[in-house]
Amino acid sequence: MVLRVADPLGFAEGTWRLRVGADGEAVVTRADESEASEVELTVGALSSLLLGGVRSTELAHAGLVRAGADVLVSVDRAFTPEATPLLDIWY
């Protein structure tokens, strides 16, 4: 899939191609800026997906991810961790 990431600091800004193999290994490469993106998201939304505590469908409802419903399913499949993150200490 092709992701367009908006990052005001410029560290992750750009268009990226994400490929996930049958073995679950992911490869990310920079895509051509003129290439149409399937997913548009903020760097904060990408960070939330990487940490695994939220689904892309929830972020889409909040307006932080823009993609078609079928693409969101693929995003969730690519970013959902085996175990949900848990903070097991009390404040």
Phi and psi restraints in degrees (range 20) as a CNS / XPLOR table:
assign (resid 1 and name C) (resid 2 and name N)
       (resid 2 and name CA) (resid 2 and name C) 1.0 -111.1 20.0 2
assign (resid 2 and name N) (resid 2 and name CA)
       (resid 2 and name C) (resid 3 and name N) 1.0 124.6 20.0 2
assign (resid 2 and name C) (resid 3 and name N)
       (resid 3 and name CA) (resid 3 and name C) 1.0 -111.3 20.0 2
assign (resid 3 and name N) (resid 3 and name CA)
       (resid 3 and name C) (resid 4 and name N) 1.0 136.8 20.0 2
assign (resid 3 and name C) (resid 4 and name N)
       (resid 4 and name CA) (resid 4 and name C) 1.0 -108.4 20.0 2
assign (resid 4 and name N) (resid 4 and name CA)
       (resid 4 and name C) (resid 5 and name N) 1.0 114.5 20.0 2
assign (resid 4 and name C) (resid 5 and name N)
       (resid 5 and name CA) (resid 5 and name C) 1.0 -106.0 20.0 2
assign (resid 5 and name N) (resid 5 and name CA)
       (resid 5 and name C) (resid 6 and name N) 1.0 127.7 20.0 2
assign (resid 5 and name C) (resid 6 and name N)
       (resid 6 and name CA) (resid 6 and name C) 1.0 -98.9 20.0 2
assign (resid 6 and name N) (resid 6 and name CA)
       (resid 6 and name C) (resid 7 and name N) 1.0 120.8 20.0 2
assign (resid 6 and name C) (resid 7 and name N)
       (resid 7 and name CA) (resid 7 and name C) 1.0 -134.9 20.0 2
assign (resid 7 and name N) (resid 7 and name CA)
       (resid 7 and name C) (resid 8 and name N) 1.0 107.9 20.0 2
assign (resid 7 and name C) (resid 8 and name N)
       (resid 8 and name CA) (resid 8 and name C) 1.0 -60.3 20.0 2
assign (resid 8 and name N) (resid 8 and name CA)
       (resid 8 and name C) (resid 9 and name N) 1.0 -24.5 20.0 2
assign (resid 8 and name C) (resid 9 and name N)
       (resid 9 and name CA) (resid 9 and name C) 1.0 -88.0 20.0 2
assign (resid 9 and name N) (resid 9 and name CA)
       (resid 9 and name C) (resid 10 and name N) 1.0 -12.3 20.0 2
assign (resid 9 and name C) (resid 10 and name N)
       (resid 10 and name CA) (resid 10 and name C) 1.0 86.3 20.0 2
assign (resid 10 and name N) (resid 10 and name CA)
       (resid 10 and name C) (resid 11 and name N) 1.0 -1.7 20.0 2
assign (resid 10 and name C) (resid 11 and name N)
       (resid 11 and name CA) (resid 11 and name C) 1.0 -69.1 20.0 2
assign (resid 11 and name N) (resid 11 and name CA)
       (resid 11 and name C) (resid 12 and name N) 1.0 -41.2 20.0 2
assign (resid 11 and name C) (resid 12 and name N)
       (resid 12 and name CA) (resid 12 and name C) 1.0 -113.7 20.0 2
assign (resid 12 and name N) (resid 12 and name CA)
       (resid 12 and name C) (resid 13 and name N) 1.0 4.9 20.0 2
assign (resid 12 and name C) (resid 13 and name N)
       (resid 13 and name CA) (resid 13 and name C) 1.0 -57.2 20.0 2
assign (resid 13 and name N) (resid 13 and name CA)
       (resid 13 and name C) (resid 14 and name N) 1.0 135.0 20.0 2
assign (resid 13 and name C) (resid 14 and name N)
       (resid 14 and name CA) (resid 14 and name C) 1.0 139.5 20.0 2
assign (resid 14 and name N) (resid 14 and name CA)
       (resid 14 and name C) (resid 15 and name N) 1.0 -172.1 20.0 2
assign (resid 14 and name C) (resid 15 and name N)
       (resid 15 and name CA) (resid 15 and name C) 1.0 -110.6 20.0 2
assign (resid 15 and name N) (resid 15 and name CA)
       (resid 15 and name C) (resid 16 and name N) 1.0 128.5 20.0 2
assign (resid 15 and name C) (resid 16 and name N)
       (resid 16 and name CA) (resid 16 and name C) 1.0 -129.0 20.0 2
assign (resid 16 and name N) (resid 16 and name CA)
       (resid 16 and name C) (resid 17 and name N) 1.0 141.8 20.0 2
assign (resid 16 and name C) (resid 17 and name N)
       (resid 17 and name CA) (resid 17 and name C) 1.0 -103.2 20.0 2
assign (resid 17 and name N) (resid 17 and name CA)
       (resid 17 and name C) (resid 18 and name N) 1.0 125.8 20.0 2
assign (resid 17 and name C) (resid 18 and name N)
       (resid 18 and name CA) (resid 18 and name C) 1.0 -110.9 20.0 2
assign (resid 18 and name N) (resid 18 and name CA)
       (resid 18 and name C) (resid 19 and name N) 1.0 123.6 20.0 2
assign (resid 18 and name C) (resid 19 and name N)
       (resid 19 and name CA) (resid 19 and name C) 1.0 -122.1 20.0 2
assign (resid 19 and name N) (resid 19 and name CA)
       (resid 19 and name C) (resid 20 and name N) 1.0 129.4 20.0 2
assign (resid 19 and name C) (resid 20 and name N)
       (resid 20 and name CA) (resid 20 and name C) 1.0 -117.7 20.0 2
assign (resid 20 and name N) (resid 20 and name CA)
       (resid 20 and name C) (resid 21 and name N) 1.0 121.2 20.0 2
assign (resid 20 and name C) (resid 21 and name N)
       (resid 21 and name CA) (resid 21 and name C) 1.0 -78.6 20.0 2
assign (resid 21 and name N) (resid 21 and name CA)
       (resid 21 and name C) (resid 22 and name N) 1.0 171.2 20.0 2
assign (resid 21 and name C) (resid 22 and name N)
       (resid 22 and name CA) (resid 22 and name C) 1.0 -60.6 20.0 2
assign (resid 22 and name N) (resid 22 and name CA)
       (resid 22 and name C) (resid 23 and name N) 1.0 -26.5 20.0 2
assign (resid 22 and name C) (resid 23 and name N)
       (resid 23 and name CA) (resid 23 and name C) 1.0 -83.6 20.0 2
assign (resid 23 and name N) (resid 23 and name CA)
       (resid 23 and name C) (resid 24 and name N) 1.0 -1.2 20.0 2
assign (resid 23 and name C) (resid 24 and name N)
       (resid 24 and name CA) (resid 24 and name C) 1.0 89.9 20.0 2
assign (resid 24 and name N) (resid 24 and name CA)
       (resid 24 and name C) (resid 25 and name N) 1.0 -2.7 20.0 2
assign (resid 24 and name C) (resid 25 and name N)
       (resid 25 and name CA) (resid 25 and name C) 1.0 -77.5 20.0 2
assign (resid 25 and name N) (resid 25 and name CA)
       (resid 25 and name C) (resid 26 and name N) 1.0 132.4 20.0 2
assign (resid 25 and name C) (resid 26 and name N)
       (resid 26 and name CA) (resid 26 and name C) 1.0 -104.8 20.0 2
assign (resid 26 and name N) (resid 26 and name CA)
       (resid 26 and name C) (resid 27 and name N) 1.0 144.3 20.0 2
assign (resid 26 and name C) (resid 27 and name N)
       (resid 27 and name CA) (resid 27 and name C) 1.0 -128.8 20.0 2
assign (resid 27 and name N) (resid 27 and name CA)
       (resid 27 and name C) (resid 28 and name N) 1.0 128.8 20.0 2
assign (resid 27 and name C) (resid 28 and name N)
       (resid 28 and name CA) (resid 28 and name C) 1.0 -117.8 20.0 2
assign (resid 28 and name N) (resid 28 and name CA)
       (resid 28 and name C) (resid 29 and name N) 1.0 129.1 20.0 2
assign (resid 28 and name C) (resid 29 and name N)
       (resid 29 and name CA) (resid 29 and name C) 1.0 -132.5 20.0 2
assign (resid 29 and name N) (resid 29 and name CA)
       (resid 29 and name C) (resid 30 and name N) 1.0 155.2 20.0 2
assign (resid 29 and name C) (resid 30 and name N)
       (resid 30 and name CA) (resid 30 and name C) 1.0 -71.5 20.0 2
assign (resid 30 and name N) (resid 30 and name CA)
       (resid 30 and name C) (resid 31 and name N) 1.0 132.2 20.0 2
assign (resid 30 and name C) (resid 31 and name N)
       (resid 31 and name CA) (resid 31 and name C) 1.0 -97.2 20.0 2
assign (resid 31 and name N) (resid 31 and name CA)
       (resid 31 and name C) (resid 32 and name N) 1.0 163.4 20.0 2
assign (resid 31 and name C) (resid 32 and name N)
       (resid 32 and name CA) (resid 32 and name C) 1.0 -65.3 20.0 2
assign (resid 32 and name N) (resid 32 and name CA)
       (resid 32 and name C) (resid 33 and name N) 1.0 131.6 20.0 2
assign (resid 32 and name C) (resid 33 and name N)
       (resid 33 and name CA) (resid 33 and name C) 1.0 -58.9 20.0 2
assign (resid 33 and name N) (resid 33 and name CA)
       (resid 33 and name C) (resid 34 and name N) 1.0 -24.9 20.0 2
assign (resid 33 and name C) (resid 34 and name N)
       (resid 34 and name CA) (resid 34 and name C) 1.0 -82.8 20.0 2
assign (resid 34 and name N) (resid 34 and name CA)
       (resid 34 and name C) (resid 35 and name N) 1.0 -10.6 20.0 2
assign (resid 34 and name C) (resid 35 and name N)
       (resid 35 and name CA) (resid 35 and name C) 1.0 -70.6 20.0 2
assign (resid 35 and name N) (resid 35 and name CA)
       (resid 35 and name C) (resid 36 and name N) 1.0 137.7 20.0 2
assign (resid 35 and name C) (resid 36 and name N)
       (resid 36 and name CA) (resid 36 and name C) 1.0 -68.9 20.0 2
assign (resid 36 and name N) (resid 36 and name CA)
       (resid 36 and name C) (resid 37 and name N) 1.0 133.0 20.0 2
assign (resid 36 and name C) (resid 37 and name N)
       (resid 37 and name CA) (resid 37 and name C) 1.0 -92.2 20.0 2
assign (resid 37 and name N) (resid 37 and name CA)
       (resid 37 and name C) (resid 38 and name N) 1.0 145.5 20.0 2
assign (resid 37 and name C) (resid 38 and name N)
       (resid 38 and name CA) (resid 38 and name C) 1.0 -90.0 20.0 2
assign (resid 38 and name N) (resid 38 and name CA)
       (resid 38 and name C) (resid 39 and name N) 1.0 -24.3 20.0 2
assign (resid 38 and name C) (resid 39 and name N)
       (resid 39 and name CA) (resid 39 and name C) 1.0 -134.0 20.0 2
assign (resid 39 and name N) (resid 39 and name CA)
       (resid 39 and name C) (resid 40 and name N) 1.0 133.3 20.0 2
assign (resid 39 and name C) (resid 40 and name N)
       (resid 40 and name CA) (resid 40 and name C) 1.0 -121.0 20.0 2
assign (resid 40 and name N) (resid 40 and name CA)
       (resid 40 and name C) (resid 41 and name N) 1.0 129.3 20.0 2
assign (resid 40 and name C) (resid 41 and name N)
       (resid 41 and name CA) (resid 41 and name C) 1.0 -153.4 20.0 2
assign (resid 41 and name N) (resid 41 and name CA)
       (resid 41 and name C) (resid 42 and name N) 1.0 162.6 20.0 2
assign (resid 41 and name C) (resid 42 and name N)
       (resid 42 and name CA) (resid 42 and name C) 1.0 -84.9 20.0 2
assign (resid 42 and name N) (resid 42 and name CA)
       (resid 42 and name C) (resid 43 and name N) 1.0 160.4 20.0 2
assign (resid 42 and name C) (resid 43 and name N)
       (resid 43 and name CA) (resid 43 and name C) 1.0 -63.6 20.0 2
assign (resid 43 and name N) (resid 43 and name CA)
       (resid 43 and name C) (resid 44 and name N) 1.0 -31.5 20.0 2
assign (resid 43 and name C) (resid 44 and name N)
       (resid 44 and name CA) (resid 44 and name C) 1.0 -65.6 20.0 2
assign (resid 44 and name N) (resid 44 and name CA)
       (resid 44 and name C) (resid 45 and name N) 1.0 -40.3 20.0 2
assign (resid 44 and name C) (resid 45 and name N)
       (resid 45 and name CA) (resid 45 and name C) 1.0 -66.6 20.0 2
assign (resid 45 and name N) (resid 45 and name CA)
       (resid 45 and name C) (resid 46 and name N) 1.0 -41.0 20.0 2
assign (resid 45 and name C) (resid 46 and name N)
       (resid 46 and name CA) (resid 46 and name C) 1.0 -61.0 20.0 2
assign (resid 46 and name N) (resid 46 and name CA)
       (resid 46 and name C) (resid 47 and name N) 1.0 -41.5 20.0 2
assign (resid 46 and name C) (resid 47 and name N)
       (resid 47 and name CA) (resid 47 and name C) 1.0 -61.6 20.0 2
assign (resid 47 and name N) (resid 47 and name CA)
       (resid 47 and name C) (resid 48 and name N) 1.0 -41.9 20.0 2
assign (resid 47 and name C) (resid 48 and name N)
       (resid 48 and name CA) (resid 48 and name C) 1.0 -62.8 20.0 2
assign (resid 48 and name N) (resid 48 and name CA)
       (resid 48 and name C) (resid 49 and name N) 1.0 -40.3 20.0 2
assign (resid 48 and name C) (resid 49 and name N)
       (resid 49 and name CA) (resid 49 and name C) 1.0 -65.2 20.0 2
assign (resid 49 and name N) (resid 49 and name CA)
       (resid 49 and name C) (resid 50 and name N) 1.0 -41.5 20.0 2
assign (resid 49 and name C) (resid 50 and name N)
       (resid 50 and name CA) (resid 50 and name C) 1.0 -65.2 20.0 2
assign (resid 50 and name N) (resid 50 and name CA)
       (resid 50 and name C) (resid 51 and name N) 1.0 -35.2 20.0 2
assign (resid 50 and name C) (resid 51 and name N)
       (resid 51 and name CA) (resid 51 and name C) 1.0 -75.2 20.0 2
assign (resid 51 and name N) (resid 51 and name CA)
       (resid 51 and name C) (resid 52 and name N) 1.0 -21.2 20.0 2
assign (resid 51 and name C) (resid 52 and name N)
       (resid 52 and name CA) (resid 52 and name C) 1.0 84.9 20.0 2
assign (resid 52 and name N) (resid 52 and name CA)
       (resid 52 and name C) (resid 53 and name N) 1.0 11.2 20.0 2
assign (resid 52 and name C) (resid 53 and name N)
       (resid 53 and name CA) (resid 53 and name C) 1.0 -92.4 20.0 2
assign (resid 53 and name N) (resid 53 and name CA)
       (resid 53 and name C) (resid 54 and name N) 1.0 -1.9 20.0 2
assign (resid 53 and name C) (resid 54 and name N)
       (resid 54 and name CA) (resid 54 and name C) 1.0 -149.0 20.0 2
assign (resid 54 and name N) (resid 54 and name CA)
       (resid 54 and name C) (resid 55 and name N) 1.0 151.5 20.0 2
assign (resid 54 and name C) (resid 55 and name N)
       (resid 55 and name CA) (resid 55 and name C) 1.0 -95.7 20.0 2
assign (resid 55 and name N) (resid 55 and name CA)
       (resid 55 and name C) (resid 56 and name N) 1.0 154.9 20.0 2
assign (resid 55 and name C) (resid 56 and name N)
       (resid 56 and name CA) (resid 56 and name C) 1.0 -64.4 20.0 2
assign (resid 56 and name N) (resid 56 and name CA)
       (resid 56 and name C) (resid 57 and name N) 1.0 -30.6 20.0 2
assign (resid 56 and name C) (resid 57 and name N)
       (resid 57 and name CA) (resid 57 and name C) 1.0 -64.2 20.0 2
assign (resid 57 and name N) (resid 57 and name CA)
       (resid 57 and name C) (resid 58 and name N) 1.0 -38.1 20.0 2
assign (resid 57 and name C) (resid 58 and name N)
       (resid 58 and name CA) (resid 58 and name C) 1.0 -67.7 20.0 2
assign (resid 58 and name N) (resid 58 and name CA)
       (resid 58 and name C) (resid 59 and name N) 1.0 -41.1 20.0 2
assign (resid 58 and name C) (resid 59 and name N)
       (resid 59 and name CA) (resid 59 and name C) 1.0 -66.6 20.0 2
assign (resid 59 and name N) (resid 59 and name CA)
       (resid 59 and name C) (resid 60 and name N) 1.0 -33.2 20.0 2
assign (resid 59 and name C) (resid 60 and name N)
       (resid 60 and name CA) (resid 60 and name C) 1.0 -65.9 20.0 2
assign (resid 60 and name N) (resid 60 and name CA)
       (resid 60 and name C) (resid 61 and name N) 1.0 -39.8 20.0 2
assign (resid 60 and name C) (resid 61 and name N)
       (resid 61 and name CA) (resid 61 and name C) 1.0 -63.5 20.0 2
assign (resid 61 and name N) (resid 61 and name CA)
       (resid 61 and name C) (resid 62 and name N) 1.0 -29.3 20.0 2
assign (resid 61 and name C) (resid 62 and name N)
       (resid 62 and name CA) (resid 62 and name C) 1.0 -84.6 20.0 2
assign (resid 62 and name N) (resid 62 and name CA)
       (resid 62 and name C) (resid 63 and name N) 1.0 -3.7 20.0 2
assign (resid 62 and name C) (resid 63 and name N)
       (resid 63 and name CA) (resid 63 and name C) 1.0 83.1 20.0 2
assign (resid 63 and name N) (resid 63 and name CA)
       (resid 63 and name C) (resid 64 and name N) 1.0 14.4 20.0 2
assign (resid 63 and name C) (resid 64 and name N)
       (resid 64 and name CA) (resid 64 and name C) 1.0 -97.1 20.0 2
assign (resid 64 and name N) (resid 64 and name CA)
       (resid 64 and name C) (resid 65 and name N) 1.0 -14.2 20.0 2
assign (resid 64 and name C) (resid 65 and name N)
       (resid 65 and name CA) (resid 65 and name C) 1.0 -132.4 20.0 2
assign (resid 65 and name N) (resid 65 and name CA)
       (resid 65 and name C) (resid 66 and name N) 1.0 134.1 20.0 2
assign (resid 65 and name C) (resid 66 and name N)
       (resid 66 and name CA) (resid 66 and name C) 1.0 -120.6 20.0 2
assign (resid 66 and name N) (resid 66 and name CA)
       (resid 66 and name C) (resid 67 and name N) 1.0 119.5 20.0 2
assign (resid 66 and name C) (resid 67 and name N)
       (resid 67 and name CA) (resid 67 and name C) 1.0 -168.8 20.0 2
assign (resid 67 and name N) (resid 67 and name CA)
       (resid 67 and name C) (resid 68 and name N) 1.0 163.1 20.0 2
assign (resid 67 and name C) (resid 68 and name N)
       (resid 68 and name CA) (resid 68 and name C) 1.0 -70.5 20.0 2
assign (resid 68 and name N) (resid 68 and name CA)
       (resid 68 and name C) (resid 69 and name N) 1.0 158.0 20.0 2
assign (resid 68 and name C) (resid 69 and name N)
       (resid 69 and name CA) (resid 69 and name C) 1.0 -58.9 20.0 2
assign (resid 69 and name N) (resid 69 and name CA)
       (resid 69 and name C) (resid 70 and name N) 1.0 -39.8 20.0 2
assign (resid 69 and name C) (resid 70 and name N)
       (resid 70 and name CA) (resid 70 and name C) 1.0 -67.7 20.0 2
assign (resid 70 and name N) (resid 70 and name CA)
       (resid 70 and name C) (resid 71 and name N) 1.0 -34.2 20.0 2
assign (resid 70 and name C) (resid 71 and name N)
       (resid 71 and name CA) (resid 71 and name C) 1.0 -70.4 20.0 2
assign (resid 71 and name N) (resid 71 and name CA)
       (resid 71 and name C) (resid 72 and name N) 1.0 -38.1 20.0 2
assign (resid 71 and name C) (resid 72 and name N)
       (resid 72 and name CA) (resid 72 and name C) 1.0 -59.9 20.0 2
assign (resid 72 and name N) (resid 72 and name CA)
       (resid 72 and name C) (resid 73 and name N) 1.0 -35.2 20.0 2
assign (resid 72 and name C) (resid 73 and name N)
       (resid 73 and name CA) (resid 73 and name C) 1.0 -62.5 20.0 2
assign (resid 73 and name N) (resid 73 and name CA)
       (resid 73 and name C) (resid 74 and name N) 1.0 -42.2 20.0 2
assign (resid 73 and name C) (resid 74 and name N)
       (resid 74 and name CA) (resid 74 and name C) 1.0 -65.5 20.0 2
assign (resid 74 and name N) (resid 74 and name CA)
       (resid 74 and name C) (resid 75 and name N) 1.0 -39.2 20.0 2
assign (resid 74 and name C) (resid 75 and name N)
       (resid 75 and name CA) (resid 75 and name C) 1.0 -62.8 20.0 2
assign (resid 75 and name N) (resid 75 and name CA)
       (resid 75 and name C) (resid 76 and name N) 1.0 -45.8 20.0 2
assign (resid 75 and name C) (resid 76 and name N)
       (resid 76 and name CA) (resid 76 and name C) 1.0 -60.5 20.0 2
assign (resid 76 and name N) (resid 76 and name CA)
       (resid 76 and name C) (resid 77 and name N) 1.0 -41.9 20.0 2
assign (resid 76 and name C) (resid 77 and name N)
       (resid 77 and name CA) (resid 77 and name C) 1.0 -62.6 20.0 2
assign (resid 77 and name N) (resid 77 and name CA)
       (resid 77 and name C) (resid 78 and name N) 1.0 -39.1 20.0 2
assign (resid 77 and name C) (resid 78 and name N)
       (resid 78 and name CA) (resid 78 and name C) 1.0 -73.4 20.0 2
assign (resid 78 and name N) (resid 78 and name CA)
       (resid 78 and name C) (resid 79 and name N) 1.0 -32.5 20.0 2
assign (resid 78 and name C) (resid 79 and name N)
       (resid 79 and name CA) (resid 79 and name C) 1.0 -106.5 20.0 2
assign (resid 79 and name N) (resid 79 and name CA)
       (resid 79 and name C) (resid 80 and name N) 1.0 -9.1 20.0 2
assign (resid 79 and name C) (resid 80 and name N)
       (resid 80 and name CA) (resid 80 and name C) 1.0 -72.9 20.0 2
assign (resid 80 and name N) (resid 80 and name CA)
       (resid 80 and name C) (resid 81 and name N) 1.0 123.1 20.0 2
assign (resid 80 and name C) (resid 81 and name N)
       (resid 81 and name CA) (resid 81 and name C) 1.0 -77.4 20.0 2
assign (resid 81 and name N) (resid 81 and name CA)
       (resid 81 and name C) (resid 82 and name N) 1.0 161.9 20.0 2
assign (resid 81 and name C) (resid 82 and name N)
       (resid 82 and name CA) (resid 82 and name C) 1.0 -63.8 20.0 2
assign (resid 82 and name N) (resid 82 and name CA)
       (resid 82 and name C) (resid 83 and name N) 1.0 -37.5 20.0 2
assign (resid 82 and name C) (resid 83 and name N)
       (resid 83 and name CA) (resid 83 and name C) 1.0 -124.3 20.0 2
assign (resid 83 and name N) (resid 83 and name CA)
       (resid 83 and name C) (resid 84 and name N) 1.0 135.5 20.0 2
assign (resid 83 and name C) (resid 84 and name N)
       (resid 84 and name CA) (resid 84 and name C) 1.0 -70.5 20.0 2
assign (resid 84 and name N) (resid 84 and name CA)
       (resid 84 and name C) (resid 85 and name N) 1.0 138.1 20.0 2
assign (resid 84 and name C) (resid 85 and name N)
       (resid 85 and name CA) (resid 85 and name C) 1.0 -61.5 20.0 2
assign (resid 85 and name N) (resid 85 and name CA)
       (resid 85 and name C) (resid 86 and name N) 1.0 146.3 20.0 2
assign (resid 85 and name C) (resid 86 and name N)
       (resid 86 and name CA) (resid 86 and name C) 1.0 -143.5 20.0 2
assign (resid 86 and name N) (resid 86 and name CA)
       (resid 86 and name C) (resid 87 and name N) 1.0 128.3 20.0 2
assign (resid 86 and name C) (resid 87 and name N)
       (resid 87 and name CA) (resid 87 and name C) 1.0 -97.8 20.0 2
assign (resid 87 and name N) (resid 87 and name CA)
       (resid 87 and name C) (resid 88 and name N) 1.0 109.3 20.0 2
assign (resid 87 and name C) (resid 88 and name N)
       (resid 88 and name CA) (resid 88 and name C) 1.0 -100.8 20.0 2
assign (resid 88 and name N) (resid 88 and name CA)
       (resid 88 and name C) (resid 89 and name N) 1.0 26.2 20.0 2
assign (resid 88 and name C) (resid 89 and name N)
       (resid 89 and name CA) (resid 89 and name C) 1.0 -117.1 20.0 2
assign (resid 89 and name N) (resid 89 and name CA)
       (resid 89 and name C) (resid 90 and name N) 1.0 152.1 20.0 2
assign (resid 89 and name C) (resid 90 and name N)
       (resid 90 and name CA) (resid 90 and name C) 1.0 -102.3 20.0 2
assign (resid 90 and name N) (resid 90 and name CA)
       (resid 90 and name C) (resid 91 and name N) 1.0 143.8 20.0 2
